[in-house]
Amino acid sequence: MNLEFKKTLQARLPTQNGDFMLHYYQTNQDDKEHLALVKGNVAEQENVPVRVHSECLTGDIFGSRRCDCGEQLTRAMQFVETAGCGVVIYLRQEGRGIGLFDKLKAYNLQDNGLDTVDANLALGHLADEREYDVAAAILNDLNVHSVALLTNNPAKIDALTALGIDVVARLPLEIASNLDNVDYLKTKAVKMAHLFSEDYCES
Protein backbone atom coordinates (compact mmCIF):
# COMPACT_ATOMS: atom_id res chain seq x y z
CA MET A 1 0.00 0.00 0.00
CA ASN A 2 1.39 3.37 -1.01
CA LEU A 3 1.76 5.77 1.88
CA GLU A 4 -0.89 8.48 1.96
CA PHE A 5 0.01 11.08 4.50
CA LYS A 6 -1.36 14.32 5.86
CA LYS A 7 -0.81 16.80 8.66
CA THR A 8 -4.14 17.58 10.27
CA LEU A 9 -3.25 19.96 13.10
CA GLN A 10 -0.51 21.76 14.96
CA ALA A 11 -0.45 23.45 18.35
CA ARG A 12 1.99 25.15 20.70
CA LEU A 13 3.38 22.77 23.33
CA PRO A 14 5.41 24.23 26.22
CA THR A 15 7.12 21.40 28.16
CA GLN A 16 9.62 21.01 30.96
CA ASN A 17 12.21 20.24 28.27
CA GLY A 18 11.47 23.19 26.01
CA ASP A 19 8.81 24.97 23.98
CA PHE A 20 7.76 23.33 20.72
CA MET A 21 5.11 23.31 18.02
CA LEU A 22 3.44 19.89 18.05
CA HIS A 23 2.48 18.65 14.57
CA TYR A 24 -0.12 15.87 14.30
CA TYR A 25 0.04 13.50 11.33
CA GLN A 26 -2.14 10.67 10.06
CA THR A 27 -1.57 8.05 7.37
CA ASN A 28 -3.60 5.45 5.51
CA GLN A 29 -1.42 2.65 6.93
CA ASP A 30 -2.64 2.68 10.53
CA ASP A 31 -4.99 4.51 12.88
CA LYS A 32 -2.19 5.90 15.05
CA GLU A 33 -1.14 9.49 15.62
CA HIS A 34 2.42 10.21 14.55
CA LEU A 35 3.85 13.42 15.97
CA ALA A 36 6.64 15.91 15.44
CA LEU A 37 7.92 18.36 18.04
CA VAL A 38 9.37 21.25 16.06
CA LYS A 39 11.58 24.01 17.43
CA GLY A 40 12.25 27.13 15.38
CA ASN A 41 12.19 27.51 11.61
CA VAL A 42 13.42 24.24 10.10
CA ALA A 43 12.11 24.78 6.56
CA GLU A 44 14.86 24.78 3.93
CA GLN A 45 17.49 24.46 6.66
CA GLU A 46 20.61 22.27 6.53
CA ASN A 47 22.08 20.11 9.29
CA VAL A 48 18.90 20.28 11.37
CA PRO A 49 19.13 18.30 14.65
CA VAL A 50 16.56 15.49 14.38
CA ARG A 51 15.59 12.66 16.70
CA VAL A 52 13.40 9.91 15.22
CA HIS A 53 11.99 8.31 18.37
CA SER A 54 9.84 5.20 18.38
CA GLU A 55 7.15 4.98 21.03
CA CYS A 56 8.11 3.22 24.28
CA LEU A 57 5.25 3.57 26.73
CA THR A 58 7.12 1.82 29.53
CA GLY A 59 10.16 4.05 29.18
CA ASP A 60 8.67 7.31 27.93
CA ILE A 61 5.72 7.42 30.35
CA PHE A 62 6.58 5.20 33.31
CA GLY A 63 10.34 5.75 33.40
CA SER A 64 11.26 2.07 32.98
CA ARG A 65 14.88 1.28 33.80
CA ARG A 66 14.84 -1.75 31.48
CA CYS A 67 15.74 0.47 28.51
CA ASP A 68 17.19 3.89 27.72
CA CYS A 69 14.22 5.15 25.69
CA GLY A 70 12.62 7.64 28.06
CA GLU A 71 15.91 9.30 28.89
CA GLN A 72 16.82 9.45 25.20
CA LEU A 73 13.56 11.24 24.45
CA THR A 74 14.15 13.75 27.24
CA ARG A 75 17.75 14.32 26.20
CA ALA A 76 16.76 14.81 22.56
CA MET A 77 14.11 17.40 23.46
CA GLN A 78 16.62 19.24 25.64
CA PHE A 79 19.21 19.17 22.87
CA VAL A 80 16.80 20.63 20.33
CA GLU A 81 15.65 23.28 22.81
CA THR A 82 19.26 24.34 23.45
CA ALA A 83 20.05 24.36 19.73
CA GLY A 84 17.02 26.59 19.13
CA CYS A 85 16.09 24.63 16.02
CA GLY A 86 15.26 21.01 15.37
CA VAL A 87 12.70 18.21 15.23
CA VAL A 88 11.80 15.31 17.51
CA ILE A 89 9.64 12.84 15.58
CA TYR A 90 7.52 10.47 17.67
CA LEU A 91 6.56 7.35 15.74
CA ARG A 92 3.86 5.08 17.13
CA GLN A 93 5.71 1.78 16.71
CA GLU A 94 5.95 0.34 20.20
CA GLY A 95 8.48 -2.31 21.09
CA ARG A 96 10.59 -1.96 17.92
CA GLY A 97 7.38 -2.45 15.99
CA ILE A 98 6.00 -5.58 17.72
CA GLY A 99 3.42 -3.78 19.89
CA LEU A 100 3.02 -3.38 23.62
CA PHE A 101 1.48 -6.82 24.33
CA ASP A 102 4.29 -8.76 22.69
CA LYS A 103 6.87 -6.39 24.18
CA LEU A 104 5.64 -7.34 27.65
CA LYS A 105 5.81 -11.02 26.69
CA ALA A 106 9.37 -10.37 25.55
CA TYR A 107 10.10 -8.83 28.97
CA ASN A 108 9.08 -12.11 30.61
CA LEU A 109 11.32 -14.07 28.27
CA GLN A 110 14.19 -11.72 29.10
CA ASP A 111 13.59 -12.29 32.81
CA ASN A 112 14.00 -16.01 32.06
CA GLY A 113 17.37 -15.51 30.40
CA LEU A 114 16.87 -14.44 26.78
CA ASP A 115 18.28 -11.16 25.52
CA THR A 116 16.12 -8.57 23.80
CA VAL A 117 16.89 -9.87 20.31
CA ASP A 118 16.36 -13.55 21.07
CA ALA A 119 13.13 -12.76 22.94
CA ASN A 120 11.69 -11.08 19.85
CA LEU A 121 12.78 -13.98 17.66
CA ALA A 122 11.24 -16.50 20.07
CA LEU A 123 7.91 -14.69 19.67
CA GLY A 124 8.09 -15.00 15.88
CA HIS A 125 9.20 -11.44 15.21
CA LEU A 126 12.28 -9.91 13.66
CA ALA A 127 14.82 -8.37 16.01
CA ASP A 128 13.63 -4.94 14.83
CA GLU A 129 10.45 -4.40 12.81
CA ARG A 130 10.43 -0.61 12.76
CA GLU A 131 9.94 1.33 9.54
CA TYR A 132 10.80 4.95 8.85
CA ASP A 133 8.74 5.96 5.83
CA VAL A 134 6.47 8.10 8.02
CA ALA A 135 9.50 9.85 9.53
CA ALA A 136 10.83 10.60 6.06
CA ALA A 137 7.42 11.93 5.00
CA ILE A 138 7.32 14.20 8.06
CA LEU A 139 10.77 15.61 7.32
CA ASN A 140 9.75 16.23 3.71
CA ASP A 141 6.53 17.91 4.86
CA LEU A 142 8.58 20.18 7.12
CA ASN A 143 10.89 20.86 4.14
CA VAL A 144 14.03 19.97 6.08
CA HIS A 145 16.93 19.87 3.61
CA SER A 146 19.40 17.81 5.64
CA VAL A 147 19.63 16.42 9.15
CA ALA A 148 22.07 15.72 11.95
CA LEU A 149 20.51 12.59 13.42
CA LEU A 150 20.45 12.03 17.18
CA THR A 151 20.98 8.27 17.29
CA ASN A 152 23.32 5.43 18.17
CA ASN A 153 21.72 3.17 15.56
CA PRO A 154 23.40 3.01 12.12
CA ALA A 155 20.45 1.05 10.71
CA LYS A 156 18.25 4.09 11.30
CA ILE A 157 20.66 6.25 9.32
CA ASP A 158 20.69 3.71 6.48
CA ALA A 159 16.89 3.46 6.44
CA LEU A 160 16.35 7.22 6.30
CA THR A 161 19.05 7.63 3.67
CA ALA A 162 17.37 4.96 1.53
CA LEU A 163 14.14 6.96 1.82
CA GLY A 164 15.84 10.05 0.42
CA ILE A 165 16.70 11.90 3.63
CA ASP A 166 20.12 13.60 3.56
CA VAL A 167 21.74 12.56 6.86
CA VAL A 168 24.90 14.66 7.04
CA ALA A 169 25.94 13.87 10.62
CA ARG A 170 25.29 11.55 13.55
CA LEU A 171 24.95 12.97 17.06
CA PRO A 172 25.48 10.30 19.76
CA LEU A 173 22.71 9.89 22.33
CA GLU A 174 24.27 7.83 25.11
CA ILE A 175 22.47 7.44 28.43
CA ALA A 176 24.25 6.09 31.51
CA SER A 177 23.56 2.40 32.02
CA ASN A 178 22.08 0.90 35.17
CA LEU A 179 21.83 -2.60 36.62
CA ASP A 180 18.46 -3.17 34.93
CA ASN A 181 19.46 -2.21 31.39
CA VAL A 182 23.17 -2.93 31.10
CA ASP A 183 22.60 -6.29 29.38
CA TYR A 184 20.02 -4.70 27.09
CA LEU A 185 22.57 -2.08 26.04
CA LYS A 186 25.27 -4.69 25.52
CA THR A 187 22.89 -6.60 23.24
CA LYS A 188 22.26 -3.42 21.26
CA ALA A 189 26.01 -3.03 20.78
CA VAL A 190 26.88 -6.66 20.03
CA LYS A 191 23.86 -7.92 18.09
CA MET A 192 22.40 -4.74 16.61
CA ALA A 193 25.66 -2.85 15.89
CA HIS A 194 24.66 0.26 17.82
CA LEU A 195 27.53 2.71 18.12
CA PHE A 196 28.64 3.35 21.69
CA SER A 197 31.79 4.63 23.30
CA GLU A 198 34.13 1.86 24.44
CA ASP A 199 33.15 1.89 28.13
CA TYR A 200 29.49 2.87 27.65
CA CYS A 201 27.89 -0.44 28.65
CA GLU A 202 29.88 -0.92 31.84
CA SER A 203 27.64 -0.95 34.90
C-alpha positions in Angstrom: 0.0 0.0 0.0 1.4 3.4 -1.0 1.8 5.8 1.9 -0.9 8.5 2.0 0.0 11.1 4.5 -1.4 14.3 5.9 -0.8 16.8 8.7 -4.1 17.6 10.3 -3.3 20.0 13.1 -0.5 21.8 15.0 -0.5 23.4 18.4 2.0 25.2 20.7 3.4 22.8 23.3 5.4 24.2 26.2 7.1 21.4 28.2 9.6 21.0 31.0 12.2 20.2 28.3 11.5 23.2 26.0 8.8 25.0 24.0 7.8 23.3 20.7 5.1 23.3 18.0 3.4 19.9 18.1 2.5 18.7 14.6 -0.1 15.9 14.3 0.0 13.5 11.3 -2.1 10.7 10.1 -1.6 8.0 7.4 -3.6 5.4 5.5 -1.4 2.7 6.9 -2.6 2.7 10.5 -5.0 4.5 12.9 -2.2 5.9 15.0 -1.1 9.5 15.6 2.4 10.2 14.5 3.8 13.4 16.0 6.6 15.9 15.4 7.9 18.4 18.0 9.4 21.2 16.1 11.6 24.0 17.4 12.2 27.1 15.4 12.2 27.5 11.6 13.4 24.2 10.1 12.1 24.8 6.6 14.9 24.8 3.9 17.5 24.5 6.7 20.6 22.3 6.5 22.1 20.1 9.3 18.9 20.3 11.4 19.1 18.3 14.6 16.6 15.5 14.4 15.6 12.7 16.7 13.4 9.9 15.2 12.0 8.3 18.4 9.8 5.2 18.4 7.1 5.0 21.0 8.1 3.2 24.3 5.2 3.6 26.7 7.1 1.8 29.5 10.2 4.0 29.2 8.7 7.3 27.9 5.7 7.4 30.3 6.6 5.2 33.3 10.3 5.7 33.4 11.3 2.1 33.0 14.9 1.3 33.8 14.8 -1.7 31.5 15.7 0.5 28.5 17.2 3.9 27.7 14.2 5.2 25.7 12.6 7.6 28.1 15.9 9.3 28.9 16.8 9.4 25.2 13.6 11.2 24.4 14.1 13.8 27.2 17.8 14.3 26.2 16.8 14.8 22.6 14.1 17.4 23.5 16.6 19.2 25.6 19.2 19.2 22.9 16.8 20.6 20.3 15.7 23.3 22.8 19.3 24.3 23.5 20.0 24.4 19.7 17.0 26.6 19.1 16.1 24.6 16.0 15.3 21.0 15.4 12.7 18.2 15.2 11.8 15.3 17.5 9.6 12.8 15.6 7.5 10.5 17.7 6.6 7.3 15.7 3.9 5.1 17.1 5.7 1.8 16.7 5.9 0.3 20.2 8.5 -2.3 21.1 10.6 -2.0 17.9 7.4 -2.5 16.0 6.0 -5.6 17.7 3.4 -3.8 19.9 3.0 -3.4 23.6 1.5 -6.8 24.3 4.3 -8.8 22.7 6.9 -6.4 24.2 5.6 -7.3 27.6 5.8 -11.0 26.7 9.4 -10.4 25.6 10.1 -8.8 29.0 9.1 -12.1 30.6 11.3 -14.1 28.3 14.2 -11.7 29.1 13.6 -12.3 32.8 14.0 -16.0 32.1 17.4 -15.5 30.4 16.9 -14.4 26.8 18.3 -11.2 25.5 16.1 -8.6 23.8 16.9 -9.9 20.3 16.4 -13.6 21.1 13.1 -12.8 22.9 11.7 -11.1 19.9 12.8 -14.0 17.7 11.2 -16.5 20.1 7.9 -14.7 19.7 8.1 -15.0 15.9 9.2 -11.4 15.2 12.3 -9.9 13.7 14.8 -8.4 16.0 13.6 -4.9 14.8 10.4 -4.4 12.8 10.4 -0.6 12.8 9.9 1.3 9.5 10.8 5.0 8.9 8.7 6.0 5.8 6.5 8.1 8.0 9.5 9.9 9.5 10.8 10.6 6.1 7.4 11.9 5.0 7.3 14.2 8.1 10.8 15.6 7.3 9.7 16.2 3.7 6.5 17.9 4.9 8.6 20.2 7.1 10.9 20.9 4.1 14.0 20.0 6.1 16.9 19.9 3.6 19.4 17.8 5.6 19.6 16.4 9.2 22.1 15.7 12.0 20.5 12.6 13.4 20.5 12.0 17.2 21.0 8.3 17.3 23.3 5.4 18.2 21.7 3.2 15.6 23.4 3.0 12.1 20.4 1.0 10.7 18.2 4.1 11.3 20.7 6.2 9.3 20.7 3.7 6.5 16.9 3.5 6.4 16.4 7.2 6.3 19.1 7.6 3.7 17.4 5.0 1.5 14.1 7.0 1.8 15.8 10.1 0.4 16.7 11.9 3.6 20.1 13.6 3.6 21.7 12.6 6.9 24.9 14.7 7.0 25.9 13.9 10.6 25.3 11.6 13.5 24.9 13.0 17.1 25.5 10.3 19.8 22.7 9.9 22.3 24.3 7.8 25.1 22.5 7.4 28.4 24.3 6.1 31.5 23.6 2.4 32.0 22.1 0.9 35.2 21.8 -2.6 36.6 18.5 -3.2 34.9 19.5 -2.2 31.4 23.2 -2.9 31.1 22.6 -6.3 29.4 20.0 -4.7 27.1 22.6 -2.1 26.0 25.3 -4.7 25.5 22.9 -6.6 23.2 22.3 -3.4 21.3 26.0 -3.0 20.8 26.9 -6.7 20.0 23.9 -7.9 18.1 22.4 -4.7 16.6 25.7 -2.9 15.9 24.7 0.3 17.8 27.5 2.7 18.1 28.6 3.3 21.7 31.8 4.6 23.3 34.1 1.9 24.4 33.2 1.9 28.1 29.5 2.9 27.6 27.9 -0.4 28.6 29.9 -0.9 31.8 27.6 -1.0 34.9 
